[in-house]
Amino acid sequence: MASETVSKTPAIAKDSLVLVTGVTGYIASHLADTLLARGYRVRGTARDASKARWVSELFEDKFGKGRFETTVVADMAVPGAFDEAVKGKCVAGVAHVASVLTFSPDPNAVIPQTIAGALNALSAAAKEPSVKRFVYTSSSVAATLPKQNEEKDIDENTWNDEVIPVAWAPPPYEPGRAYIVYAASKTQAERESWEFVRKNKPDFAFNSILPNAVFGQILNPASQRASTAGLIREVLRGDRFPMEIVPSQHYVDVKDTALLHVAALVDPEVRNERILAFAAPFTWSKILGILREARPDAKIPDDDPAEGRDITNVSNTRGEALLRSLGQPGWTSLESAIKDNLKGI
């Protein structure tokens, strides 16, 4: 454990209740796990109670009864969707992690719903004086799209606004537009969230986390698609070459991502911040090498000699400092993240 851990009075006290939306998802389930391990209670939202059974069973087994509960929010875009999940429940913190991950190329089917979900969660939290902290799970694509062999600078003030008119261009909505639409949804939803806070001045502190490609342990490989971490499973199965889906860019371990959310929720000094969860650049060649070493009997694709590199200059020292403040010695290495990613698959 790092020696830089500083004793602070947390913004929300231990044993407080934190609402985590979309709790069956990859990042959200890890966030719930991390909060529970650090002495908080968690209420998680899910679209379907039956699909959340596994996470309830997992956390009851690890942390005992009464520490975790679920509540159904069938459609986060419906006005007042999160009101009952927050109202009168003494919720001290809210982490809005849920998002539209259908990867539809139609902006009308993704962007308004993502924005509405974020604003509904903020509105519900703003109505309750018990809420002291709110963290929004944004994405690296709200700052930039991954670009190969192109040097540029990225920091907490960087926004990917140029993707918005491209996403909203008239039809036809070809499948290739899906990633652009997703990027626009995260950019617009985060923009709208900051604007909500500026206009309404709620009593809680607001922060956002922008994770890049997320790798690491999948808590339930049987049911979680697990975002970019799911690509490791596809490589092992020989389904497709990952570069066809996600180009080389920066990575972050899912547990680091969860810890940054915790910092945004409980660190009294973290207020009104965009935190970049970009650990370091990776190449698929390096990941494939880690896989060959870890699974020597698996049929791993050959490296692509034409693979590009992410040479973006990223301001990621704030995230690293927050990890150290929570007792971790910095960003998790790519090798450790990928090896954790292999657990259970």
ZIGIQUI-V869332 format. One line per field, one symbol per residue. ss: DSSP state (A for helix, B for strand, O for the rest). psi: psi as a letter, one per 20 degrees, with the letter a starting at -180 (. if undefined). A space follows every 50 residues. Layout:
ss=???
psi=???
//
This chain:
ss=OOOOOOOOOOOOOOOOBBBBOOOOOAAAAAAAAAAAAOOOBBBBBBOOOA AAAAAAAAAAAAAOOOOBBBBBOOOOOOOOOOAAAAOOOOBBBBBBOOOO OOOOOOAAAOAAAAAAAAAAAAAAAAOOOOOOBBBBBOOAAAOOOOOOOO OOBBOOOOOOOAAAAAAOOOOOOOAAAAAAAAAAAAAAAAAAAAAAAAAA OOOOBBBBBBBOBBBOOOOOOOOOOOAAAAAAAAAAAOOOOAAAOOOOOB BBBAAAAAAAAAAAAAOOOOOOOBBBBOOBBOOAAAAAAAAAAAOOOOOO OOOOOOOOOOOOBBOOAAAAAAAAAOOOOOOOOAAAAAAAAOOOO
psi=qqijpppqoqhpqqjrpppoqliirgghhhgggggghjjqqppqqqhphh ijhhhggghhhhirqihqqqqpnhoiippjhjghhhpjjkphqponhqro khlqiohhigghhggggghggggghhioihohqpppobqhiihqqpppko prppaijpqlhihghghjqqrqnqhiighgggghghghhgghghhggggi lriqqpqqpnqbpprapohnhhiphkchhhhgghghikgrphhhgorpbq rqqhhggghhggghhhoiioplqppomogrqrqhggghggghghmiiqnp qqqoijprqokpopnjhggghhghhjjpkaqpqgggghhhhipj.
//
